[in-house]
Amino acid sequence: MLISTDRILTTHVGSLPRSKAVTDLVFAKERNEDVDNQLFNETIKAAVDSVVARQVQAGVDIVSDGEMSKISYSTYIKDRITGFEGDSPRNPPSDLEDYPEFMQRAAKGGGTPSYSRPCCVGKIEVKSTIPLEDDVANFNAAIAAHRPYDTFMNAASPGVIALFLPNNHYKTKDEYLEALAEAMRPEYEAIVAAGYVLQLDSPDIGLGKHMMFKNDTDEDYIRLANQHIEVLNHALRNIPADRVRMHVCFGNYEGPHHHDAPMSMVLPIALRAKPQGLLFETANPRHAHEWTVFRDTKIPDDKILIPGVLDSTSNFIEHPELVAQRIETFTNIVGRERVIAGTDCGFSTFAGFGAVDENIVYAKLAAMAEGAAIASKRLW
């Protein structure tokens, strides 16, 4: 990973708005319709080129492919590893269960994903590497055309797959997690081999507390979340820590979030993970105050903090001065070299849905770049 050696670098969590053409094709594939492969590949390639160009234009230093080919950041794996079929019941977060009228309103507004969440019904193994190879080829073409400062590519962690895709095959949760880790390991290693920083999406560490582990005690949650980290670390055994970053969040949706685990509970777990970079929420109203947890925690010297300086659920365009202040809050804790400006979460965590208007997304990213420049002038 690059560090902020002479200015504050900027990045984001990964997913970016998809066009209607991309969304229609991704959902057609999801419904097993007869999709022209050439049309699909050309559409995705053009979309990746466009999102890389727009990131560079907005001033984002460390860019992604926007996850254009993926229907979501977790269920996409059913096309890459075996053992998953059908659909599964939705398990709503406990904060939304407290406010059923709001949950119903959010669902009507498109806030509930309409794609399938298959169950594990068989042995998990690598199914096909072609989807990843296509992602790499498309990203490389866009990189050659637009020459970003640096790059990353997302992949689902074993824990987040287990969060959304229930196990109906393996005898124990341990066996399920271990099988997921081994099946995903080739993808992790291939992303790094392609020259990108690998980003592991791990909302199970945060969101899991009021979703996957909502009926467990705090002690059980801590134990189980640490188990997720152990499995993840084992899957990363062949990858240097400085080629990986990890995203932790509490759910990318507008809602009460009054059952979110406190950062004081989440951070010690997240810091046990191997990835050098840690992306986390700090812009939204439920967690903005928790910068003090980082101040009061001994952050290992090799860790890079990537705080969210933009809210991913609001169409407010953050003022660059506010962005600068948020950046400086964390540079005061770990130093300027170990902070990169980021976003709270992705802007389109599943195809066809995004709370933020597409053009406003890039205006927010531009405001982040401007805020990072303001902070850099004060810090160097």
N, C-alpha and C positions, 0 to 999 in steps of 0.2 A: 504494500500500500504506500501511496505517496503521503507525505506529511506536509503541513503548512509551513514550509521553510522560509518563505519570504513574503507570504500573504496568506490570508484565510481562504482555503479552498472551499468549493461548493459542490454539493451532490444532492441526491434525493433517494427515496426508498425503492423506486423501480418502476412500478406500473404507471402508465400515462394513458390519457384518453385515446380510445380506438375509434376510427371512423365507422360510419354506418356500413360501408362496404366490408370492412374487416369483421365487424360484429356479426353481420348477416352470414358471412361465410363460416366463421367460427361456430356459430350456433347450428348452422346446417350440418356441419361435420358432427357436432354433438348429437344431433338427431339421426345420425347415420344416413343422411340423405346422399344422393349421388352428386358429389362435388367435383367439378373439373380441377384436377390437381395442378395443371398449369396456371389456371386462373387464380387458384388459391395461393400458389407460391409467388406469382407476380404481384398479387395484391398485398401480401404480407411484406415482400421485399420492398415495395414502394412505401408502405407504411413505416417500416423501420428506417428507411432513408429519410423520410419526412420528420420523424420524431427526433432522430439524432441531429438533423439540421436545426430544428427548433430549439433543442436544448443548447446547442452551441451558440445559436443566435441570442438566447436568453442569458448567456454568461455562465452556464453550468460547466464546471470543470470536469467532473467525473460522471460520465453519462452511461445510460443503459439502452437496451433496445426497446424499452417501454413495455416489454412482455406482450408484444403485438400478437404473437401466434397462440397465446395461452388463453383459455377461457376463464381461468382464475389462477391465483398464485399457488393453490394447493392441489385442486382436483385434476390439473393438467397431467399429473403423473400417471393416470390410468392409461394413457396412450403410450407410456414409456416403460412401465413395469407391469408384469402380469398379476393376476389374482383379484382384480376388481371388476365388479359388475353391478348392474341395477342401480337402485337409489336407496336412500336411508331417511328415516324421520329426522326432521329438524330439531335441534336442541337449542332453544333460544337462550341467550345470556340472562342471568338472573336479574339484572337491573331492568331489562325490558319486561320481564314477567311481573315485576312490581307495578308496571304501568301498561296494562293490556290495551287501553285505548290508543296510547301512543304507538305501541308495537303494531297494532292493526293499521294505523295511519301510515307508519313507515313502510309497511309491507305493500300497501296500495300505491305508495309513491315510488315503488321500485327498489326499496332498500333491502328487500329479501331476495337473495339470488334465486333465479329460476332454473338454473342448470342442475343436473343430477349430482348427487354426492354418493358415489357408489360405495358398496361395502366390500371388505376383503372377504372373499369366498373361496380362495384357493392359494396355492403356493406363490409366494412373491419372488420373482426373478426379473432380470432385465428382459424386456419384450422387444424394444427397438431403439436403436441409437439415431435413427434417421431424423426424428423431429429436432433433436439437439444439433445434429450436423447442419440441418437447414437453418436453425437459429444462428449458428456460428457463421455460416456463409453469408447470410443476410446482414448480420451485424458488421462483419469484416468489410463488406462492400460499402456500407454507410460510413464506417470509420475511415476508409481510404478516401472517400469523397469529401468528408467534412472535418477530419483531423481533430477530434476532441483531445483535450489534455490527458485524460485517462478514461478507463472504462471499467464497468462491472456488469455481471450478469447474475440474475436471481435464480435460486433453486429452493425448493421446499425442504425444510428440515424434517427428519423422521417424526419429531413430536407434533408438528403442525399437520402432517398427514394423518397421524393417529387422532388428532383433535377433530378433524372434519370427516374422516372416512373410517367408520366403525369396523371393528374386527369381529368377523363371524367364522373364522377359520382356525387361528392359532389358539392353543390351549391357554396361554397366559399372555398378559400384556407385555411382559419382558420379551417373550419370543416374537411377538408382533413387532415391537420396536426394533429388535435386533435384525429381523428380516428386512424391514424397511431401510435400515441404515446400510446394510450390505447391498441392497438393490440400488439405492441412490448413490452409493459411493462412486461408481464409474462416472456418473454425471458430474459430481463435484470435481473429480480429478480432471475430467475432460474440459471443464470450463476454465480451470486454472491453466491447463496445458495449452489452451487456445490463447492465453495471454491476458485474460481478464481477471480482475479481482472477483472472487466468488462471494456473493451475498447469500447467506442463509436466512430465510424468513422464518422466524420463531415466535410468533404471537402466542403460541401455547404457553410460554413462560409468563406472559402477562394476562392476556385474554383467557387463558385456560383456567385461571382462578375463579372467574364467575361464569364459566361455561363447562369445560371438561371436568373441573374439580369442584363444581359449585356445591355439591353435597358432601364434600370432604372437610375435615377440620383443617385449620391453618397448618398444623404439624404434618398432616398427610399431604397437603398440597406442596409444602416445601420438600418433603421427601420424594414425591413423585416427579416434581419439576427438576430436582437435582438428578433424578434418574434419566430424564430426557437429555440433560446436559452430558451425562456420562456416555450415553449412546451416541450423541452427536460428536463428541470428542473422538470416540473410537472410529467413527466413519471418516473423520478428518485426519487419521493417523499418518497418511502419506503426503499431507499438504502442509507447508509452512504456515504458521499462524499469521504472518504478515501478508499472506495472499488471500485472507478471508476476513469478512466482516459479518456481523449478525444483527438482524433487526428484531427488536422486541417491542410489542405494542399491546394496547388494552382493547383493541377492536376499533376498526376504522369506520365508525358510524356515529351520527349525531344521536345522542341519547343521554340518559341520566348519569351513567357510569359511576353511580354511588356505591357499587359493589366492587369496583376495581381494587385489586391488590395494591397496597401502598408501595411506592418505590423502595422504601426501606426494607420491604420483604423481597422484592424482585431483584434488586441490584446485587445482593450477595450471590444469588443464584446465577445471574447473567455473567458476573465476573469470573465464574469458574469455567466458562466456556473458552475453548481454545482460540477462536477468532480474535485478531488484534483489534478490529474496529467494532464499536458498539453503537448502533443507531437506536434512538429511543425518543419517546414523546415528551415534549416539554413546552409546546406552544398552546395546547388546548387548556381550557379553564380548570379541568379536573387535576391536572398534573403540573401546571406552570410553577407552582410553589415548591416543587420537589427538587429544585436545584440544590437546596440545602442538604439533601441526602448525599449528593455527590461531594459537597463541601466537607461533610462530616465523615466521609468514608475514605479510607486509604485506597486510592485508585492505583493499581499496579503500574509501574513505570513504563511498561511496554504497551499499555492500552491507549487507543485513540478514541476520543469521544466524538460522536456525531449527533449532537442534539437536534431535535426538530425545531427549527426556527420559523416554520410555516405550518399553519393548521391545514390539514388536508380535507376537512369537512365543511369549510366555510368559504364563501365567495368574497369575503373581505380580502383586499390586497394589503398585506402587512406593510406598514411604513418602513422604509429602509433603516431609519434611525432605531426603530424597535428591534429590527433584525440585528443591527449592530450591537445593541444593548444585550440581547439574548446571547449572542456570540461571546461578548466580553464577560458575561457571567461565568461562562465555563473556562475561558482562557485564564481568568483569575484563580481558577481551581487547579488546573493541570498545566497551564502554560500555553502560549499561542501555537506552538508547533504541534500540539496534540489535540487540536480542535479543528473539525471540518463542519461547515454549516450543512444541515440537512433538513428533511421534512418529517413531520410526525408520522406519516404513513404514505402509502401509494395513493395516487389520484384516481386510479381505476382498478380496484382490486379484483373486479371481475368484469368481463366484457359487457358493454352495454349499460354500465352503471357508473356514475361518478357524480358526487354531490356538487362538484365545482365545474363550472362552465369551462370548456376546453380552452378558449382563448384566455380566460382568467387564470387558468393553471400556469400558462407561460408568462403571464404578467406577474404572478406571484413569484415564479422562479427568477424573473428579471429583478424583482424587488429584493430577493435574497442575494443575488449577485451584487447589487448596488449596496446593500447593507454590509456584505462581507468586505467590499472595497472601503467603506467608511471605517469599519472596525480595523482593517489593515493599516490605514493611515495613522490611526491612533496607537496601534500596537507595534509598529516598526518605525 
